């Protein structure tokens, strides 16, 4: 099978599975009912992210069979993301105590890092620095934070899906222009899996992703970044720039809520994107605006860093206006 046919099959499978999951959720009354902390106003089926999980994981071995993904990367991505998805699915259908969820998340991240050989040496001011076990510990925290922040940021129609697709498309452009074309297939496969689901999730959403899908996307995107860093350290910084909207919003809001003494696992509506969606009275405007930010602002900076530009300057230029927006909307301080 040609890889392009594989990608088309993944889009179709994701689309069809989402339709089935929507009908199942309606039949079983698996509905997200709006409350005072919700960003939506219409009862909506949930759990559609399972379609992303299934379509991506079924196609991942085929990608390895085409020699477009190493066996080690296959093992690391498959098992870790499946574990995160199972934990999210169970939490979607019941409740798992935060400490047990977090333990499962660290186990999944550790598994991924083992097969990806941990964090590679990074270039700092032109010098290659191997952080050893400390670097692996940082990478572990990074992966756990990525999967959790993606869950936090999945709060308005289409946002988490559009972020994944636009970031994956952008990194593929960077891979292409920097000569690392062998790396494009993992992100392309993930974008294809999300694209079929986005048809049903685009504002106004007809089904929500749920924790199974959002956590899954977070750890896969984080692992793909570490995988790319072994090919070229600067690509890790490119990934972090492209994911800047989610990283800055989630981190700024979390730190602000911690300073206030709020319970960080309590549901709230104080992220920048949530406040902005209420200010503009539109989920679609915010979702599309973030795609524009990713492709119009963050992509050029990530491209420059990927081509050898200063990662420190690149991240500063990328994150500064995002921090300014979080400050302007008083993220973490007010629920709007």
Buried (B, 14 or more C-beta within 10 A) or exposed (E): EEBEEBBEBBBEBBBEBBBEBBEBBEEEEBBBEEEEEBBBEEEBBBBBBBBBBBBBBBBBEBBBEEEBBBEBBBBBBBBBBBBBBBBBBBBBBEEBEEEEBBEBBBBBBBBBBBBBEBBBBBBEEEEEEEBEEEBBBEBBEBBBBBBBBBBBBBBBBBBBBBBBBBBBBBBBBBBEEBEBEEBBBBBBBBBBBBBBBBBBBBBEBBBBBBBBBBBBBBBBBBBBBBBBBBBBBBBBBBBBBBBBBBBBBBBBBBEBBEEEEBEEEEEBBBBBBBBBBBEEEBBBBBBBBBBEBBBEBBBBBBBBBBEEBBBEEBBEBBBEEBBEBBEEBBBBBEBE
